[in-house]
Amino acid sequence: MSINSSSISQFLLLPFADTRELQLLHFCLFLGIYLAALLGNGLIIITIACDHHLHTPMYFFLLNLSVLDLGCISTTVPKSMANSLWDTRAISYTGCVAKLFFFVLLIVTEFCLLTVMAYDRYFAICHPLHYGTLLGSRACVHMAAAAWASGFLCAVLHTANTFSLPLCHGNAVDQFFCEIPQILKLSCSDTYLREIGVIVVSACLDFGCFVFIVVSYVQIFRAVLGLPLEQGRHKAFSTFLPHLAVDSLFLSTGLIAYLKPLSIFSQFLDLLLMQNINRGEDHLFKFFHSKTQDFYNKLDFS
């Protein structure tokens, strides 16, 4: 029996723990992580904004990345902490829609921004004489705006498609926060295929960004290894290896979280057939995928 989405007033999220002691431990642990993220991102944003020596393309993109990290961790962690503190699983229907929208917006924008930053490092190292001309302040603003616009468009499409589906399997979300695959598992088997189509198109675009990043760094490695002086190679490596580490972390944690088991085909079949399997460790990977990125951004760029 299908249920109109408008008849559902709330969703039930997966709890981190069943015992009260572990719930309070989770609250304290993630409160510390959240405050550290607020402090780290806040310091980066204030430093870049106030120091005119840091008004360069790389630090402009880093400022945007810090804003995205701050928004991403604020989308999921506070509600999870509140649920643990007050011993509840409920999230309102409107709150779930809003959190899914902002989560997709921030994640997609971050991936697009990492692609733009690969482009920035490519021109900085491979074409240093044209760097200032090609990546002026206006060009940087336009590229950052394009990344945000791409995230917004994807968020609108995914959110509208996901929450327009009739639900046949209750309102219990098998995840610590609202995400598309778990909402789709609640929908009727014959109605979610259009959202699968949107996901496939988005995956193709993401793959295009991934290929662009890989090609950019292959060209960078070739250029750096061709430098005659060891000191020049060391300086060049120091300018892009941190960004490469952040890209690798972002992509690897995402693959581990969303493509388990390792067979992509098996995972896709699992989504299509709506099989209900227990993947507790997978839930943790997905949850921490949006948290560890913040730490490595600060470690590598600060």
Secondary structure by P-SEA (a helix, b strand, c coil): cccccccccbbbcccccccaaaaaaaaaaaaaaaaaaaaaaaaaaaaaacccccccaaaaaaaaaaaaaaaaaaaccaaaaaaaaaccccccaaaaaaaaaaaaaaaaaaaaaaaaaaaaaaaaccccccccccccaaaaaaaaaaaaaaaaaaaaaaaaaaaaccccccccccccccccaaaaaacccccaaaaaaaaaaaaaaaaaaaaaaaaaaaaaaaaaaacccaaaaaaaaaacaaaaaaaaaaaaaaaaaccccccaaaaaaaaaaccccccaaaaaaaaacccaaaaaaaaccc
